[in-house]
Amino acid sequence: MTEQNRAIEETFKGWSTTVGSPLIGEDQTRMSTRNVDVFYGDAQAIHGIDLDIGKNEVLAMIGPSGCGKSTFLRTLNRMNDTIESCKVKGEISLDGENIYEKNMDVVSLRARVGIVFQKPNPFPKSIYENVAYGPKIHGLVNRRVELDEVVETALRKASIWDEVKDRLDQPATGLSGGQQQRLCIARTIAVSPEVILMDEPCSALDPIATARIEELIAELSENYTIAIVTHSMQQAARVSNRTAYFHLGRLIEVDNTDKIFTAPSHKLTEDYITGRFG
Ligand SMILES: Nc1ncnc2c1ncn2[C@@H]1O[C@H](COP(=O)(O)OP(=O)(O)OP(=O)(O)O)[C@@H](O)[C@H]1O
């Protein structure tokens, strides 16, 4: 830990308040977190986060490297369960239902709250099979003709249908990085999620592929709740309605994206967006 971080850690002792509007009211909320702490072994990575994520909103999560954005994002569909040392405390709910309840079916949860990673990760199967796999294992379709329809609809929603419709039986790994990422988004959409989590989905893509994904995020936000971690403040400003600023595992400030980038209320947010920190 740097001297600067040590000093900030000192100022956080007893800290409990996020500035701005982390809570938005039950009727607007798709997911909510209350007093969420995350530990890796003895090290605490997330401290007491209270946050609502709205229906049909795009929430951007920004902050310096290591501040806990990805850790927090992964708590929202229990991806952290796959890390043995990781423990999550507090309450996280989807449509009012606690997703950490013992009887929660984690496979179904991850269909309802899908995730798209930094590096496109298609299965080593055909383009068709990549999208068809989820609906098949979740028993969403019975007949091949229905499956064909689900696959086409998901590929269309992910803005990649025209590029792949004549090569659905070819390996997904033969697509460009940007196409693979849109295919991964199609795979997520195919199981009818309510929420799509995106962990730096454009960081492995060139500017043109990035612009396609950003356009897609805007289209998808009409039907889905999206939470996106990004290192690019320009991207957060372009795609999101609200932005959350994290620092050393705390949620410092959440507000309308315009406000965060033009008139942030917290000094740490201001220092970050003006490039003084991070
Ligand atoms: N699997 C893990 N095991 C142990 N510690 C971890 C693990 N993953 C993350 N951490 C620690 O948790 C803290 C938060 O990391 P996290 O990756 O969530 O931050 P981040 O803000 O997403 O960072 P970046 O922007 O660099 O991706 C860091 O101190 C990191 O070292």
The ligand as an SDF file (V2000), in Angstrom:
LIG
                    3D

 31 33  0  0  0  0  0  0  0  0999 V2000
   -8.9980  -13.7930   -6.2720 N   0  0  0  0  0  0  0  0  0  0  0  0
   -8.4900  -12.9120   -5.4140 C   0  0  0  0  0  0  0  0  0  0  0  0
   -7.8120  -13.3200   -4.3270 N   0  0  0  0  0  0  0  0  0  0  0  0
   -7.2890  -12.4330   -3.4410 C   0  0  0  0  0  0  0  0  0  0  0  0
   -7.4160  -11.1020   -3.5520 N   0  0  0  0  0  0  0  0  0  0  0  0
   -8.0840  -10.6320   -4.6140 C   0  0  0  0  0  0  0  0  0  0  0  0
   -8.6600  -11.5040   -5.5980 C   0  0  0  0  0  0  0  0  0  0  0  0
   -9.2810  -10.7360   -6.5310 N   0  0  0  0  0  0  0  0  0  0  0  0
   -9.0970   -9.4560   -6.1600 C   0  0  0  0  0  0  0  0  0  0  0  0
   -8.3820   -9.3820   -5.0050 N   0  0  0  0  0  0  0  0  0  0  0  0
   -7.9890   -8.1590   -4.2840 C   0  0  0  0  0  0  0  0  0  0  0  0
   -9.1680   -7.4140   -4.0070 O   0  0  0  0  0  0  0  0  0  0  0  0
   -8.9580   -6.0140   -4.2090 C   0  0  0  0  0  0  0  0  0  0  0  0
   -9.9540   -5.5070   -5.2360 C   0  0  0  0  0  0  0  0  0  0  0  0
   -9.6430   -6.0980   -6.5030 O   0  0  0  0  0  0  0  0  0  0  0  0
  -10.5850   -5.9480   -7.7770 P   0  0  0  0  0  0  0  0  0  0  0  0
  -10.0050   -6.7990   -8.8650 O   0  0  0  0  0  0  0  0  0  0  0  0
  -11.9640   -6.1750   -7.3790 O   0  0  0  0  0  0  0  0  0  0  0  0
  -10.3730   -4.4000   -8.1020 O   0  0  0  0  0  0  0  0  0  0  0  0
  -10.7040   -3.5900   -9.4220 P   0  0  0  0  0  0  0  0  0  0  0  0
  -11.1210   -2.2460   -8.9880 O   0  0  0  0  0  0  0  0  0  0  0  0
  -11.6500   -4.3580  -10.2840 O   0  0  0  0  0  0  0  0  0  0  0  0
   -9.2750   -3.5390  -10.1050 O   0  0  0  0  0  0  0  0  0  0  0  0
   -8.8530   -3.3750  -11.6470 P   0  0  0  0  0  0  0  0  0  0  0  0
   -9.4190   -2.0640  -12.0900 O   0  0  0  0  0  0  0  0  0  0  0  0
   -7.3660   -3.3470  -11.6040 O   0  0  0  0  0  0  0  0  0  0  0  0
   -9.4160   -4.5530  -12.3910 O   0  0  0  0  0  0  0  0  0  0  0  0
   -7.5110   -5.8680   -4.6500 C   0  0  0  0  0  0  0  0  0  0  0  0
   -6.7390   -5.5640   -3.4970 O   0  0  0  0  0  0  0  0  0  0  0  0
   -7.1330   -7.2360   -5.1710 C   0  0  0  0  0  0  0  0  0  0  0  0
   -5.7730   -7.5020   -5.0030 O   0  0  0  0  0  0  0  0  0  0  0  0
  1  2  1  0
  2  3  1  0
  2  7  2  0
  3  4  2  0
  4  5  1  0
  5  6  2  0
  6  7  1  0
  6 10  1  0
  7  8  1  0
  8  9  2  0
  9 10  1  0
 10 11  1  0
 11 12  1  0
 11 30  1  0
 12 13  1  0
 13 14  1  0
 13 28  1  0
 14 15  1  0
 15 16  1  0
 16 17  2  0
 16 18  1  0
 16 19  1  0
 19 20  1  0
 20 21  2  0
 20 22  1  0
 20 23  1  0
 23 24  1  0
 24 25  2  0
 24 26  1  0
 24 27  1  0
 28 29  1  0
 28 30  1  0
 30 31  1  0
M  END
$$$$
